[in-house]
Amino acid sequence: MSTRIALGVFEMMNPSNGMPTWTDPRGRGDDWDRLEYWIALARELDAAGFDFLFFADTYGYATLEGIMPEQVAAHGIQFPALDPMLAIAALARETRDLGFVVTSPTTVEKPYATARRFATLDRLTGGRIGWNIVTGSSQSTTDELFGVTAQLSHDERYDAADDFLDTCLRYWEHSWDDDAEVRDRARGVYADPAKLHRVEVAGAHQRSRGVFAVPPTPQRTPVLFQAGTSDRGRAYAARNAEAVFIQGQSIASAAAHVADIRAQAEKGGRAARDVAVVTGATVTVAPTSTEAHALRTEYERLLALDDAAVMFAGITGLDLTGLDPATRVVDLHTDLGQTLVQRYARQNPDMRVGEILDSFRTRAIRGFQITGSPVEVADEIEAIVDGSGIDGIMLEPTFGGPHAYRAFIELVVPILRERGRLDPPGTEDAESSPRTLRERIHPHGGPRLPDSHRARRLSARSK
Ligand SMILES: Cc1cc2nc3c(=O)[nH]c(=O)nc-3n(C[C@H](O)[C@H](O)[C@H](O)COP(=O)(O)O)c2cc1C
């Protein structure tokens, strides 16, 4: 039987989703900050049967030695940006089945506020919400914006993320019994106080005490996504994530990555299938292969080396333009995001800084780059999924507006559907109640975290 492919779209609420494509007429330079733009996009994805719309997000922006390089503002490199979480309730109101995944960091936020926001969204969306847990990119600017002085090392940030998530899980999963919210008008009892439990956390990184203000929601815990693929990031994903977001570069490396995360998850007592893996993919499709490649060339012309260098520096803290182009990738070290540097080092330890920049200009932080006719694209997606064990793909925009998604919906979705890779149309008929995001990502399970998740073994009190 062919595997069903989960489908998502990777977005950021900024003018260009990364590289400066906002000037292109197909881009969204003029309407990225209008709610109507995002509503129209969400409706299109909902109608086409997509599983979720994913928002990457960060408080920070790229800096070099503490200063924002001119390109960031001038070329709109992930800047300026709005807070996508504030749009989710409106987008959910305008859609029926589409899930929403929002990125929120474990560094500068407080667990209780994060738990309350996601629980609120889970109630308001009827269980269509997921949280992409990140220890954060653009960390130095974020710390400055929030006045954080005690800087943690890369691995300490993941230790703090463990404490952070545990605190949220105690509130979501253990503060209210399932039958605590009685809403009994006749007896005048809203909630049964005997069925509420006080959370008490006194961890190395987090302290929090009290009863959760939000009663149990359809999923209780939002679907836990994770992005960040350093060794420590993978361990975190294997322990906690229900869906891992990777930027697959080749079938072989993605297969190794998937196998590693699943093996670590199994070692920790989880089932391999409890951890879905979703890869980013930039798809350029047109009726013929020649047209698709021409479109890709046109897109690549918008991308410049100095912008790429700025974006690379924002993520890793490394200014590659200031290094000898012959420097080897294995000699680079960063205490910020390690995913990117490790990606190149794993590909080829002998790779030089000059080559990294060249490749980063067109690939940036993206996953598989797929260009071709509708059948070629469908074949390649099937090869990726079958060859790597990946469960889903997240489409990355090219020119910035909905152009690339629309072409995919018109030209590729019907083929994948015919091949049994996507749900048949009408799966979500008007009579049935919408599935939660968790049931879309893990169709074998229910709306709540499975028993094998470590959240079940926690309790309201940390000790
Ligand atoms: C695929 C992918 C997507 C990411 N998306 C975000 C994001 O939207 N916001 C953010 O602050 N960090 C994001 N990050 C950064 C990581 O989540 C992580 O916190 C950071 O890279 C440090 O961990 P690492 O060394 O394991 O990569 C992303 C990383 C990856 C690999």
The ligand as a Gaussian input file, in Angstrom:
#p B3LYP/6-31G(d) Opt

LIG

0 1
 C       13.800000      23.305000       9.712000
 C       14.086000      24.325000      10.754000
 C       13.171000      25.346000      10.994000
 C       13.384000      26.281000      12.001000
 N       12.466000      27.267000      12.231000
 C       12.712000      28.188000      13.201000
 C       11.805000      29.252000      13.449000
 O       10.780000      29.393000      12.782000
 N       12.091000      30.138000      14.432000
 C       13.205000      30.022000      15.198000
 O       13.389000      30.850000      16.089000
 N       14.087000      29.028000      14.984000
 C       13.860000      28.128000      14.011000
 N       14.763000      27.137000      13.794000
 C       15.919000      27.072000      14.699000
 C       15.888000      25.828000      15.560000
 O       14.639000      25.520000      15.945000
 C       16.825000      25.746000      16.732000
 O       16.291000      26.374000      17.829000
 C       18.141000      26.318000      16.427000
 O       18.479000      25.941000      15.130000
 C       19.191000      25.804000      17.387000
 O       19.198000      24.432000      17.416000
 P       20.044000      23.492000      16.441000
 O       21.462000      23.755000      16.752000
 O       19.559000      22.118000      16.864000
 O       19.688000      23.843000      15.038000
 C       14.560000      26.195000      12.771000
 C       15.492000      25.186000      12.510000
 C       15.270000      24.244000      11.531000
 C       16.279000      23.180000      11.286000

